[in-house]
Amino acid sequence: MQLSTKVFAIAAALAAFTAPTLSAQTSAPQTAEQVYKNITELKGTPADQLGPAMNFISSSLGVECNFCHVQGKMDADDKPAKKTAREMIAMTNEINKSAFKGQRQVTCYSCHNGKGHPASMPPVMESDAAPKPPAPPAPAAGSAPAAPTAPTADQIVEKYVAALGGADALKKVTSRSMQGMIVTNGNESAIELLAKAPNKRISISKMGTGESMTAFDGTAGWMGSTGRPARAMSETESDAAGLDAEFALALRLKELFPQLRRGRPDTINGTAVEVLTGMRQGKPPVRLYFDQNTGLLLRMVRYAETSMGRMPTQIDYADYRTVDGIKVACKWTLSRPNGRFTIQIKDVKQNVAIDDAKFAKQ
């Protein structure tokens, strides 16, 4: 793989999705059929959403693009699988329209579950082990001590703020420089992250003489890499990048999510967690998972809407270190249905001078 290709691959990994430059930079969004050839079932879909829709199908079936498309001739109808895919899109749209009042409840993944061909019958039992007995009935009222009162959403957020060092300490830090490594598909390379309050951030992955950049300038996101022109992110990408760029997320949760609701407690790798669901008007929910013991954020799951269904992105946070009186997550792993990468930070410096020009589209 050539250097420029590797750098671009890292840039794609850091972005929420890959979208066409044309639609991302025009004032009037173009539809898929205006930008691409031979569009039928996805007519009317914004052009910058066609890539995410294809990613959804690919992940749902566990296949690559060439399963339906002819390499180098994406508009060709040579493969029967492409015709079948169109029929399946029409079928799921009709099912959702007629059975679920237009809500997207049935998708490619509903039947395929990551396989190219959906199963048509249940599997046989593969073990002689006796089935697990049913859970014992709950004790009668008054026969057991009352369970502790579950914390409210506000209390979970307050514990998170306190776990990081407290609101006053968090407000004293306004910029951060981080150096470390990013591991993508087994390839390791250096990465630098610069962040500035309230919501500016740029990550710069380095490989040889090449670099790839993913940034949010406080208003919108952009991507660039050595040898390729920078492009503006789509609205969906930019929203995700803006959330990642929140410098003091703990202090802004209630502002970012007007509706912040407590969910059912869960576990992550054996650790009991409290769950909050953040709602914003016109956007998919964001789920936040906090360690019940420490109060620290362990996971965030956000979703991107596509014309075929929601694509999840999961970010796991670890290796919290105390730097200048506050805790900073120095390791995070971002996972999607079609890939993942891990960033491990080695050095953190705070309240460093960072020129705003660093975050501007280059």
N, C-alpha and C positions, 0 to 999 in steps of 0.2 A: 504494500500500500504506500503511495507516495505521500510526502509530508503534507502537502496541501489538502489531500483527501483526509488524512488523519485529523488535521486541525478542524476541518469542517465537520467531521463526525462528532468531535467533542462539542462543538458549538450546537449541533443538533441535539445532543444528549442533554445539554443544559436548558434548552428551550422547552416550552410546554408542547408545541407542535411545530411542524414545518409548514409554512403557508406561502403562497406565491407573493412575490414582491409587488406585483402590479396592483392587486386589490388592496394590499395593506397600505399603499401610499396614495391612493386616489381618494378624493373627497367624497365621491358618490360610489358606494360599494357596488361592485359588479357581480353578476350572477355567474354560476359555474359555466353555463352554456355560452356566456359572452367571452369567457377566457379560454375554455377548453373545447375540444372537438368531440362530437358524437355523444353528448350528454342527453339521456332520456329520462330515467326515473328520478334523478336528482335535479331536475330543472327548477330554477328559482332559489336553489341553495346558494348562499353567498360564496363567491369563489374561494375566499380564504378558509372556508369550512370544508371544502372538498377533500383536502389532505387529511384533516382529522377524521372525516367520515370513512375514508379508505383505511386509515389506521385502525379504526374501530372494527371494521369488517375483518381486516387481517388478523387482529388480536383475537376476535371472537371465534375464528375458524382455525387459528394456529397455522396460518399459511403466509407465504410471501406474495408480492404483487404479481409474480409470473404465474400464479395459480389461475388467474383470470385473464391477465393481460399478456400481450406479446411484447417482449422486451424491445424497447426502441420504437414501438408503434402502439402506444397506449390507447389510441382511439380505434384500433382495429377490432373487428368482431370475430376473429378467426377461432377463438376458443369457445367451446360450448359452455364452459363454466361461467363465462361472462353473461351469456344469455340467461342462465339459471340464476345468477346473482340478481339480475334485474327483476326476474319473476319473484324472487324471494323478498326483495325490497318492496315490491308492489303488494305482496301477500301480507307482510307484517304491517304495512301501512293500513291496509284494509281491516286487518284484525283489530288493530288499535282504534281505528275509527268506529267500527261497528260494535265492538265488545267493551271498549274502555273509554268511550266518549272522547276519543282523540288523544288521550294521554298515552305517552309512550311506555307501555308495560311489557310488550313483547318485542324482543330484538333478535338479532342473529345469534347472540350468545345464549338466549333462552333455550334453544334446541341444540346448538353446536357444542357449547361448553368447551371451546378451545380445540375442536376437532373438525377436520375438513368435511366429514360426513356425520350427520346427527344419528344418535342411537335410536332405534325404533322399538327396543324392548328392554326391560330391566335386566341387570346382570344376575347371574346365579350366585349363591352363597359360596364363598371361598374358604370358609373356616368351619371346623367342627365345634368351636367354642360355643358354649351356651349363651343365648342372648342375655344382655344385661337386664337385671331385674328392674322393675319400675321404681322410681324414687319413692321413699316412704312418705306417707301423708303428713301434712303440716300439723304440728302439735295444736291441741285444742287451746282456745283462748284462756289465758290465765295460767297455763301449765308451764310456760317458759318465760324467761325474762324478755322484756320488750327490746327490740332491736334499736340500736342507736339511731338518732335522727339523722337522716341523710342530709348532707350539706346542700345549700342552695347554689345556684349558678354564681351569685355574687361572692359567696364564701369561697368557692373554688378559685375564682379569679384573684381574690384577696390573698389566698394562700400561695398562689403562683407568684404574685408580686413579692410577697414576703420571702419566698424561697430564693428568688433571684438577688435579694439584698435589700428590698424595700424601695418604695417609690422615690424617696429623696436621693438615694444612691444611684438609682437608674437615671434620674434626671441630670445628674452631674456628668454623665458620659454622653457626648454628642457626636463622636466619630470613632471609627474602628478600622484598623488595618490588620489583615490576617494573611498568613503565608502557610501553605501546606501542599497536599497532594490530592489529586483526583484520580480515582480508579474507574475506568469505563471499559467493559468487555475485556478485562484482564490487562489492559494497558494503563500504565501509571505515568502521570505527568505532573509538573508543578502547576500550582494555581495560586493566584493572589486575589483577595477580595477586599474591596474598599467600600465602606458604608458611612453614611452621614445622616444625622437626624434632620427631618423626621422620616423621610422615605426615599433616600437616594442610595443606589447600590450598583456596583459593577464587579463582575467576576472575570478574571483574565486567565485563561488556561494557556500554558506555554509548552511548546514542543520544538526543540531546536531553535530556529530563527522565526518560527511561525507562532501566531497567537490567535485565540478565538475569544470573543467578548460577548457577554450577555449583560445588559444593563437596564436600569430603570432610572430615569432622570428626575423623578419626582412627580411627573405627569404621565409619561408614556414609556414603554419599553422598546428596546432595539437590540439587534444582534449584528455582529460583524466578525470577520476573520481575515487573516493575511491572504491577500490576493483576491478577495471578494468584496464587493461593495456592501456597506452596512445597510440593513433594511429595518424598517419599522415593524414592530410586532403587530399581529392582529389584535383585535379587542380582547379576545379570550386569552391569548398569550400575555398581553400587557396586564390584564387583571391579576393573573397568577404571579407575574414578576413584581407587581406592586405590593402584593401581600408578602412576598419574600423580602421585599425591601423595607418593610416596617421595622424601624430601628429599635423601638421599644414596644413590641407587640403587646406585652403584658399590660401596659398602661393604656393601650388603645383598643382593647378587645370590645369593650362596651360601645365605643364610638363606631368601630368598624362594623359591628353586628348589632343592629338595633334590637333584634330578637336573639337572645342567648339563652338556650334552654338546656337543662340537665337531662342527660340520657341515662340509660341503664349502665350500671358499673360493668366493667369488662376486665380482661387480663391481657397483658402483652408480655409474651415470653415468661409467664409465671408471675408477673408483677401486677398486682391489683391496681386498676386505674379508674378514675372518675372521667366521665365523658360529657363534653358540652357540644351542642350543635349550634353553630352560628348561622343566622339567616340574614340575607340582604335582599332587598327588593329586586326582582328580575334576575337573580343569579342563583346558581345551585348552592346547596348548603356546604358548610365547611365543618368538619368534625375534629375536635381537639381532645386529646387523651392525656390526662395528668396523673402522675404517680400519686396514689392515695397516701403514701407515707411522706414523701419529700415535698409534694406539691408541684414538682417540676414538669414541664411539658415534655412528653415522650414521643408523641406522634401527632401529626396533622394529616388529615385526608381531605383533599379538595377535589372537585369534579369540574370537568369541562363539557359543556353541551355540544353535541354534534348532531347532524341531521339524522344519524342512525341510532344514537343513544349516548349515555354519559360515559366519559373516559375518566377513570380515577387516577389521581396522583397521590402517593403516600410518601410522607417524609418522616423518617425516624431520627430523633435527636438523642445524642449520647455524649459521654465524655465531658460533662459539665466541669468547668474549672473556674476558680475564683480569681478574677483579674480586677485590680483596683476596686475591691470591695463589692463587686457584683459577679454573679455566675454567668458564664458564657458557654453555650454548647459548642464544643470543638470537633464534633463528628456528627455528620448527618448523611443518611442514605435516602436517596430519592428513587422511588420505584413506580414504574408504570406497566401496563400490560405488555408493552413492546420494548422494555428496556429498563436499566437501572444504573446508577452510579453512586459512588461513595466519596465524600470529601472528608479528609482528616487534616485538621489544622494543627500545625506545630508551634506557631508563634503568633501571639496576639498583642497588639499595641493599641491603646485607647487614647482618645482626646488628642489625636495627631492632626496636623494641619492638612486638609485635603481640599484642593481647588475644585469648585463646582464644575469647571470645564472638564474634569475627569469623567463626569457622568453624561456629558453631552454626546449626541450621536456623531460618530467620526466617519 
